[in-house]
Amino acid sequence: MSASITLIGSFTSDYLNRFNAWLGQRGLMGNPRFLTTAGDLISVVQVDLTSHVTDFQFLRADLLSLSDETGIDHICQSTKLDIHTPGVAVFDMDSTLIKAEVMDELAVDAGIGEKISAVTASAMRGEIDFVESFVQRLSLLKGLSRDVMDGVYQRIVHMDGIATLMKVLHHYGWHTAILSGGFTYFADRVQQQYGMSEVHANVLEIQDNQLTGKHLGPIVDGERKKLLLGQIVEAQNVDWPQTIACGDGANDLLMLNQAALGVALHAKPLVRKQAPCPMNNLGLEGILYLLGMTSADIQKISS
């Protein structure tokens, strides 16, 4: 299928005319298709390019600058997936499926919230090694009662659009998985609530009802997420053009760039720059528009 650029945000037909002129200056032409209606709060227009793109990396960089300048997402896809054909979709959890970093929330209950959140932020920006920061942060939680974990989960807000996205993907038979640098205690509960097919996350070591400050098994870092995505695709016998990955941090970049559709959701600046499809103006339901669905299509299935 042809390449496309999806515009997501608050804009008018005048802006579409300006964008068409912008494309023309780069030797490109496209046919716009409105995926939303006048009653929707956010406008989404998908422009199917009718001319050949010679350098997607250069075009994406140009579109990212335009996004930063206008506040409108301009998301370039070199190919479009078919929502009607079952595929594999994998998701980071912290700040992607939920609006929190679980390690930071546990640190709040341990009374060291600011100390750990600063390290988390640095790791997600790609400034320090994820595994190193993970081990360092987890060690500071030694002695924290496991009894606080239910309270932490109860106060976590889930990402906008999560229920809609999962309902539609599962309606069309997609295999969904959580690949999280967080913890199984929380990822398992998200899975139970939304019906994801499988979960891969870190296991907390607990002794005498307290966190030991250590983990069990391999750490789910960026390399492992990429490996797991490949294993799931092979196990499900799915073609790579039918794969989605979504995350927000530097430890998600490998899987975002491996999948056919790699969506950086409300991502850190480094990730927005290096991921194929940075999206800021919608929640997880925005992925369905990138798959070419209209708001009417989505409403029909999710209601």
Secondary structure by P-SEA (a helix, b strand, c coil): cccbbbbbccccaaaaaaaaaaaaaacbbbbbbbcccccccbbbbbbbcccccccaaaaaaaaaaaaaacccccccccccccccbbbbbbbbcccccccccaaaaaaaaacaaaaaaaaaaaaaaccccaaaaaaaaaaaaccccccaaaaaaaacccccaaaaaaaaaaaabbbbbbbcccccaaaaaaaaaccccbbbbbbbbbcccccccccccccccaaaaaaaaaaaaaaaccccccbbbbbccccaaaaaaaccccccccccaaaaacccccccccccaaaaaaacccaaaaaaccc
